[in-house]
């Protein structure tokens, strides 16, 4: 069920103009502290490479138009 929800959300993000890579699902046990840390570190690097969220860019542009 969760995998289906994630797949749906990824499609919804793409439809909204947001890269679906901004959403990640990984199964990590509570006993896998180092693996969890690595998954989070890798994901943060990936997000940084993608650049700012299109939503924050739109918000900034909207704010600049008002000013």
Secondary structure, 3 states (H helix, E strand, C coil): CHHHHHHHHHHHHHHCCCCHHHCCCCCCCCCCHHHHHHHHHHHHHHHHHHCCCHHHHHHHHHHHHHC
